[in-house]
Amino acid sequence: MSDVQVPKAPKTGKIVTIFGSSRPTEGSKEYEDAELLGKKLSAAGISVCTGGYRGIMEAVSKGAALSDAQIVGVTSAIFSPTPNKYVNMQVHTQSLYERLQKLVELGDGYIILKGGTGTLVEFSLVWELMNKSFIREKPIIVVTDFWQPIVDLLDKELAFEGLESCTKYVTIAKDASEAATIMITSLLGK
């Protein structure tokens, strides 16, 4: 396990972990939305945490850098050892599992943007850990209706099984701006 201790943000003491695709490039809608998310969270004094590399991770970091925020990048030996240029605090892990654990551990809340199977794993992990009470309840916000079918499917399946709805942990935001507003309100009461 990594022995790196990550201090909390000096402004609010809160960190939001953001998950999303590594594929979006500068100028794309997904990249611009992620950059806006980083700007809004950091302007509220909230630090951001990502996987530290390119795409959504870079865009969030770039947006947060405009507010001189703490930008945590959780990297792994299985990928490149070098995070994107906006990361100002790197947490380096040895394995994918350790990286996932650190991303979850550091977050006071989670925002999930559009992504592929890796993002689905991250979303599922925080959701399941909360659903099984392995971590305390924290805000999970998914952005756009991209995730709606998954949330609906699980809601129906758990209702069929006679279980309490685990979707109570998940909020769907229409866009990155709304996700930032919901998260800021959830964490800071603003």
C-alpha positions as CSV (number, residue, x, y, z in Angstrom):
1,M,0.0,0.0,0.0
2,S,1.0,3.6,-0.6
3,D,2.3,5.3,2.5
4,V,1.8,8.8,1.1
5,Q,-0.5,11.0,3.3
6,V,-2.5,13.5,1.4
7,P,-3.3,16.6,3.4
8,K,-6.8,18.1,3.1
9,A,-7.4,21.3,1.2
10,P,-6.4,24.3,3.2
11,K,-9.6,26.2,2.2
12,T,-12.4,23.9,3.2
13,G,-10.7,20.6,4.0
14,K,-12.8,18.8,1.4
15,I,-11.7,16.7,-1.6
16,V,-14.0,15.6,-4.4
17,T,-12.9,12.6,-6.5
18,I,-13.9,12.8,-10.2
19,F,-14.1,9.8,-12.4
20,G,-14.3,9.9,-16.2
21,S,-12.9,8.9,-19.6
22,S,-9.2,9.3,-20.4
23,R,-10.2,9.9,-24.1
24,P,-11.6,13.4,-24.4
25,T,-9.2,16.0,-25.8
26,E,-9.0,19.7,-25.4
27,G,-11.8,21.4,-27.3
28,S,-14.3,18.6,-27.0
29,K,-17.5,19.1,-25.0
30,E,-16.6,16.4,-22.5
31,Y,-13.2,18.1,-21.9
32,E,-14.8,21.6,-21.5
33,D,-17.4,20.3,-19.1
34,A,-14.8,18.6,-17.0
35,E,-12.7,21.8,-17.0
36,L,-15.7,23.8,-15.8
37,L,-16.3,21.3,-13.1
38,G,-12.7,21.7,-11.8
39,K,-13.1,25.5,-11.9
40,K,-16.4,25.6,-10.0
41,L,-15.2,23.1,-7.3
42,S,-11.9,24.8,-6.7
43,A,-13.5,28.3,-6.7
44,A,-15.5,27.0,-3.7
45,G,-12.3,26.0,-2.0
46,I,-12.8,22.3,-2.7
47,S,-9.7,20.2,-3.8
48,V,-10.0,17.8,-6.7
49,C,-8.7,14.3,-7.0
50,T,-8.5,12.3,-10.2
51,G,-6.6,9.4,-11.7
52,G,-4.0,12.0,-12.7
53,Y,-3.6,11.4,-16.4
54,R,-5.2,12.7,-19.5
55,G,-8.8,13.3,-20.8
56,I,-11.3,14.1,-18.1
57,M,-8.6,13.9,-15.4
58,E,-6.5,16.5,-17.1
59,A,-9.5,18.8,-17.9
60,V,-10.6,18.8,-14.2
61,S,-7.1,19.5,-13.1
62,K,-6.7,22.3,-15.6
63,G,-9.9,23.9,-14.5
64,A,-8.9,23.6,-10.8
65,A,-5.4,25.1,-11.5
66,L,-7.0,28.5,-12.2
67,S,-8.0,28.8,-8.6
68,D,-4.6,27.7,-7.2
69,A,-6.3,24.6,-5.7
70,Q,-4.9,21.4,-4.4
71,I,-5.0,19.0,-7.4
72,V,-4.4,15.4,-6.4
73,G,-3.5,12.9,-9.1
74,V,-3.5,9.2,-8.1
75,T,-1.1,7.5,-10.5
76,S,-0.1,3.9,-10.7
77,A,3.1,1.9,-11.6
78,I,1.0,0.0,-14.1
79,F,0.6,3.2,-16.2
80,S,2.9,6.1,-16.7
81,P,4.6,7.4,-13.6
82,T,4.1,11.0,-14.8
83,P,0.8,12.8,-14.1
84,N,-0.6,15.6,-16.2
85,K,1.1,18.9,-15.8
86,Y,-1.7,20.4,-13.6
87,V,-1.4,17.9,-10.8
88,N,0.4,19.6,-7.8
89,M,0.1,16.6,-5.4
90,Q,0.8,13.1,-6.7
91,V,-0.1,9.9,-4.9
92,H,1.7,7.1,-6.6
93,T,0.4,3.5,-6.1
94,Q,1.7,0.2,-7.2
95,S,-1.4,-1.6,-8.5
96,L,-4.7,-0.8,-10.1
97,Y,-6.5,-2.0,-6.9
98,E,-4.4,0.2,-4.7
99,R,-5.1,3.1,-7.0
100,L,-8.9,2.5,-6.9
101,Q,-8.8,2.2,-3.1
102,K,-6.9,5.5,-2.8
103,L,-9.3,7.4,-5.1
104,V,-12.2,6.2,-3.0
105,E,-10.5,6.9,0.3
106,L,-9.5,10.4,-0.5
107,G,-13.0,11.6,-1.7
108,D,-15.5,13.4,0.5
109,G,-17.8,13.1,-2.5
110,Y,-17.7,11.6,-6.0
111,I,-18.6,13.0,-9.4
112,I,-18.9,10.6,-12.3
113,L,-18.7,11.9,-15.8
114,K,-19.1,10.0,-19.0
115,G,-16.7,7.1,-19.4
116,G,-16.2,3.5,-20.4
117,T,-15.7,0.3,-18.4
118,G,-13.0,1.8,-16.1
119,T,-15.4,4.6,-15.1
120,L,-18.2,2.0,-14.6
121,V,-15.9,0.1,-12.2
122,E,-15.1,3.3,-10.3
123,F,-18.8,4.3,-10.1
124,S,-19.8,0.7,-9.1
125,L,-17.1,0.5,-6.5
126,V,-18.1,3.7,-4.6
127,W,-21.8,2.8,-4.9
128,E,-21.3,-0.7,-3.6
129,L,-19.1,0.3,-0.7
130,M,-21.7,2.8,0.4
131,N,-24.6,0.3,-0.2
132,K,-22.9,-2.3,2.0
133,S,-21.9,0.4,4.6
134,F,-18.1,-0.2,4.1
135,I,-17.7,3.5,3.8
136,R,-19.8,6.3,5.2
137,E,-22.5,7.9,3.1
138,K,-21.1,10.5,0.8
139,P,-22.5,12.3,-2.2
140,I,-22.3,10.4,-5.5
141,I,-23.3,12.5,-8.5
142,V,-23.5,11.2,-12.0
143,V,-23.5,13.7,-14.8
144,T,-26.0,13.6,-17.7
145,D,-28.5,10.9,-18.6
146,F,-25.6,8.7,-19.8
147,W,-25.8,6.8,-16.5
148,Q,-29.6,6.9,-16.1
149,P,-30.2,3.4,-17.6
150,I,-27.8,1.8,-15.2
151,V,-29.3,3.5,-12.2
152,D,-32.8,2.6,-13.4
153,L,-31.9,-1.0,-14.0
154,L,-30.4,-1.5,-10.6
155,D,-33.3,0.3,-8.9
156,K,-35.8,-2.1,-10.6
157,E,-33.7,-5.2,-9.8
158,L,-33.3,-4.4,-6.2
159,A,-37.0,-3.6,-5.9
160,F,-37.7,-7.0,-7.4
161,E,-35.4,-8.6,-4.8
162,G,-37.3,-6.8,-2.0
163,L,-34.3,-4.7,-1.0
164,E,-34.2,-1.0,0.0
165,S,-33.3,1.2,-3.0
166,C,-29.6,1.7,-3.2
167,T,-30.2,4.4,-5.7
168,K,-30.8,6.8,-2.8
169,Y,-27.0,7.3,-2.8
170,V,-26.9,8.5,-6.4
171,T,-28.0,11.9,-7.7
172,I,-28.2,12.5,-11.5
173,A,-27.1,16.0,-12.6
174,K,-28.1,17.4,-16.0
175,D,-24.6,18.9,-16.6
176,A,-21.2,19.6,-15.0
177,S,-22.4,23.0,-13.6
178,E,-25.3,21.4,-11.8
179,A,-23.1,18.6,-10.5
180,A,-20.7,21.2,-9.0
181,T,-23.6,23.2,-7.4
182,I,-25.0,20.0,-5.9
183,M,-21.7,18.9,-4.6
184,I,-20.8,22.3,-3.1
185,T,-24.1,22.4,-1.4
186,S,-23.7,18.8,-0.1
187,L,-20.3,19.4,1.3
188,L,-20.4,23.0,2.4
189,G,-24.0,23.8,2.8
190,K,-23.7,26.7,0.5
